[in-house]
Amino acid sequence: MENVLLVVHVLIVLALIVSVLMQRSEGGALGMGGGGGSGGGGFLTGRGTANLLTRTTAILAVCFFVTSIISTILANRQSTGGSVFDSVGQPKIEEGVPAGGSGDTPASGGGGILDDLQKGRRSLPSVPSGR
């Protein structure tokens, strides 16, 4: 299902890019809408083509947002739940390491460099004066 939706989404994106590039810009540099067309807004006159491209762009934009929202909903349904931020600050559980740890990892409840710095046990190395 997701693969079909992804292919449809990519096709919509490509069609949206083409429809935007075909529209007449302010300076008329990229416009492919034909001549000036002083007529009354027929189907393929300058004004009619602009209206058709504008409507096509709007419809493709709506389809783009709909497929984006549907793909987000499908992705959330298949997730295991929770957030990345739920695991921040939790100790890493490694296979083969006992629950107490080796004593020098922060997960074991002490012995980390932050604990040493807070207790003042570890001082900064002295820098030779060079004289």
N, C-alpha and C positions, 0 to 999 in steps of 0.2 A: 504494500500500500504506500509506504513512504517513498519507495523508488519511483512509482508512477507519479506521485505528487511532486517529487523533486524534478522529474523530467518536464512535467507541465509547468512548474514554476520557472525553470530555465527558459522554456519556450516563450512564456509570457514576458520574461525579462528581455529576451532578444527582440521580441515584437515591440515592446515598449521603447527600447533604445532606437529602433528603426523609425517608429512613429514620431518620436521627439526630434530626431535629426532631420526628418522630412519637412517639419514645419518651418514656416517662414520666420526668420529671426527679425529683430528690430531693424537691422540694416539690410535685410534681405540677402545675406551672404550665403546661407545654407538653404534657402527656399527652393523647393522643387515643385512648387504649386502651379507653375505655368505663368502666362503673361498677366498683365494688369487686370484684365477682365472687368470692363465697366458695366457688365450686364447686371441683371437683377438678382443674382445669387443662384444661378442654376446649379446643377449637380456637379459638373466638373469645371466650372469657372474658377477664377482665383478665390473668390469668397466661398464658394461651395466646397472647394477642396480644403480650405482652411477650417471650415466648420466640421467637415468629415474627419479630418485629422485630429481636431480638438476633441471631438466626441470619442474617437477611437482611443486617444491617449487617456482620456478620463476612464473609459471602460477597462482598459488594460491596467491602469493604476489601481482601480478597485479590485480587479482580479489578483493583482500582485499582493495587495494587503490581505485579501481573504486567504490565499494560499500560504502566506507567511504565518498568519494566525493559526491556521489548521495544522501546519507543520510544528508549530510551537506546542499546541495542545497534544499532538501525537507524541512529541518528544517528552513532555511532562508525564504522560501516562505510563511510559516505559521506564522512567527513572526510578531508582530505588528509594527515592524520598530523601529528605534532609537537605542540608545545605553544605557547601564547602566550609563555611564559617563554623559549623557545628564541630568539625574535627580540629580546629585551631586550638592549640594549647593542650591537646590530649596527648598523652605519651604514645609513642609508636610501639606497637607490639610486634616484636620480631620472633620468628620461629627459632626454636633452639635456645633461646635465652630464658632463664628462669624468671619468674614473676618479680623477684627481688632485684634483679639486675646485677651488674657487676660492681656497683658502688660508685662508678665514676661518670655515670650518665645522668643527665638531668631528670630522666624518667624515674630514676630510683629514689628521688626525693632529696638529693643533696649531692654535693661534690662537684657541681658544675662551676664553670668559670664565673658566672654571675654571683653565685653564692660566695665564692672565694673573694671576689671584689667587694661585695657588700660587707663581709666580715673583716676585711682588711688583711687577710692572710697573704694575699699575693700582691706584691708591689711591682711597679713598672721597672723595667731594667734601666740601669744607669747608663748614660751616654758618655763615652770618653770625651774629655775636653779637647784633645788633639794638640795640646801645647807642649 
